[in-house]
């Protein structure tokens, strides 16, 4: 059976005034993570690892950080897109191994609950998800949260006839249509109605 490995990394600084979201959970902490979306460093790293496993780019390829539509977005949206890429490429998740690096809050007391939540988001069993936490001793990173993620994926069907979205989409407009559909169905944002221009008339 063919297997592939994907690696993901993400980092966000702590900032006051926003909720702390890690692993699809809201944690009790006086500061949250700064980011264009909800700053979920764990889900971002897993998303990039999944996309990397099937050579489909990274989060920024689908969700540019400068795009206002993704402001404060739930990171499960990004994860769902990566799972679709994985499925279209003909692979499934064998296991996910992650390491969070942060001074606080302590992850160990809630690691089991977080594993359960991440497994639910990935549509896998809890035994397939590992979440570890380390402190950034001697690195002067007490105000930053980082995450490393590795995924092992296995082929579940022949690739013939299956293509990832990044292979099927042939134009920027098609990509925008896919993004609009995603926003409308998952994020509750109405589809945009863009004017149609005849490029032959543009001078």
C-alpha positions in Angstrom: 0.0 0.0 0.0 1.4 3.4 -1.0 2.0 5.8 1.8 3.1 9.4 2.0 4.2 11.8 4.7 3.3 15.4 5.2 4.9 18.0 7.6 3.3 21.2 8.8 4.4 24.0 11.1 2.7 27.2 12.4 3.4 29.9 14.9 1.4 32.7 16.4 2.1 35.4 19.0 -0.2 35.7 22.1 -2.3 38.9 22.2 -4.9 40.2 24.7 -8.5 40.7 23.8 -9.1 37.5 21.7 -10.1 34.0 22.7 -7.5 31.3 22.7 -8.4 28.6 20.2 -6.2 25.5 20.0 -7.3 22.2 18.5 -10.8 23.4 17.7 -11.3 24.2 21.4 -11.6 27.5 23.3 -9.2 27.4 26.2 -9.4 29.4 29.4 -6.5 31.8 29.2 -6.2 35.6 29.4 -4.7 35.9 25.9 -5.4 34.4 22.6 -3.3 33.9 19.5 -3.0 36.7 16.9 -3.8 35.6 13.4 -6.0 36.6 10.4 -8.3 33.7 11.2 -8.9 32.4 14.8 -5.2 31.7 15.2 -5.6 28.0 15.9 -1.9 27.0 15.6 -2.6 23.3 16.0 -5.2 23.0 13.2 -3.1 25.2 10.9 -0.1 22.9 11.3 -2.2 19.8 10.6 -3.8 21.5 7.6 -0.5 22.2 6.1 0.7 18.7 6.8 -2.3 17.2 5.0 -1.9 19.5 2.0 1.9 18.8 1.9 1.3 15.0 1.9 -0.5 15.3 -1.4 1.6 18.2 -2.8 -1.4 20.5 -2.9 0.2 23.7 -1.6 -0.4 25.2 1.8 -3.1 27.2 3.6 -2.1 30.4 1.9 -2.7 28.9 -1.5 -6.4 28.5 -0.7 -6.9 31.2 2.0 -4.6 34.2 1.5 -4.0 35.9 4.8 -4.7 39.3 3.2 -8.2 38.3 2.2 -10.8 39.9 4.5 -13.2 37.0 4.0 -11.1 34.9 6.3 -10.9 37.4 9.2 -11.6 35.5 12.4 -12.6 32.4 10.4 -12.9 29.1 12.2 -9.9 27.1 11.3 -12.0 23.9 10.8 -12.8 25.4 7.4 -9.2 25.2 6.4 -8.9 21.7 7.8 -12.0 20.6 5.8 -10.5 21.9 2.6 -7.3 19.9 3.2 -9.4 16.8 3.9 -11.1 17.3 0.6 -7.8 17.5 -1.1 -6.7 14.3 0.6 -9.9 12.5 -0.5 -9.7 13.7 -4.1 -6.1 12.5 -4.3 -7.2 9.0 -3.1 -5.6 9.0 0.3 -6.8 8.6 3.9 -5.2 9.4 7.2 -3.2 6.7 9.0 -2.1 8.8 11.9 -1.3 12.3 13.0 1.5 13.3 15.4 1.8 16.8 16.7 3.9 18.8 19.2 2.7 22.1 20.7 5.4 24.4 22.0 4.2 27.0 24.4 4.8 28.3 27.9 1.1 28.4 28.9 -1.5 27.2 29.3 -0.7 23.7 30.3 -1.9 21.2 27.6 -1.3 17.9 29.5 -4.5 18.2 31.6 -6.7 18.6 28.5 -4.7 16.6 26.0 -7.1 13.7 26.0 -10.1 16.1 25.3 -8.1 17.9 22.6 -7.2 14.6 20.9 -10.9 13.6 20.9 -11.9 16.9 19.3 -9.1 16.8 16.7 -10.0 13.2 15.8 -13.6 14.3 15.4 -12.6 17.1 13.0 -10.4 14.7 11.0 -13.1 11.9 11.0 -10.6 9.4 12.4 -10.4 7.5 15.7 -8.8 9.1 18.7 -6.0 6.5 18.7 -4.8 7.9 15.4 -4.1 11.3 16.9 -1.2 12.3 19.1 -0.9 15.7 20.8 2.2 16.4 22.8 3.3 19.7 24.5 6.7 21.2 25.3 7.8 24.4 26.9 10.1 26.7 25.0 12.9 26.6 27.6 15.8 28.9 26.8 14.3 30.1 23.5 12.8 33.4 24.7 9.4 32.4 23.1 7.2 32.6 26.1 4.7 34.9 24.2 4.5 32.6 21.2 2.8 29.3 20.5 4.2 27.0 17.9 3.1 23.6 16.5 4.8 20.9 14.5 2.6 18.3 12.8 3.4 15.1 10.8 0.8 13.0 9.1 1.0 9.6 7.5 -1.5 9.0 4.7 -2.2 5.8 2.8 -3.8 5.3 -0.6 -7.3 4.0 -0.5 -8.1 3.8 -4.2 -6.5 4.1 -7.6 -5.7 7.7 -8.5 -6.9 7.3 -12.1 -10.0 9.6 -12.5 -9.3 11.4 -9.3 -7.8 14.9 -9.2 -7.2 17.4 -6.4 -8.9 20.8 -6.6 -5.6 22.4 -7.3 -5.2 20.2 -10.4 -8.8 20.7 -11.6 -9.0 24.5 -11.2 -7.7 26.1 -14.3 -8.3 29.8 -13.6 -8.4 32.3 -10.8 -12.1 32.8 -11.4 -12.8 29.1 -10.9 -10.8 29.2 -7.7 -12.9 32.2 -6.5 -16.0 30.2 -7.3 -14.8 27.3 -5.1 -13.9 29.7 -2.3 -17.3 31.4 -2.5 -19.1 28.0 -2.4 -17.1 27.1 0.7 -17.9 30.4 2.4 -21.6 30.1 1.6 -21.9 26.5 2.8 -19.6 26.5 5.9 -19.0 30.0 7.0 -22.5 31.5 6.3 -21.2 34.2 4.0 -23.4 35.0 1.0 -22.0 34.4 -2.5 -20.7 37.4 -4.2 -22.2 38.6 -7.4 -19.4 39.8 -9.6 -20.0 41.7 -12.8 -19.1 39.9 -16.0 -16.7 41.7 -18.2 -15.9 41.0 -21.8 -12.1 41.0 -21.8 -12.1 41.8 -25.5 -13.6 45.2 -24.7 -11.1 46.1 -22.0 -8.5 48.6 -23.2 
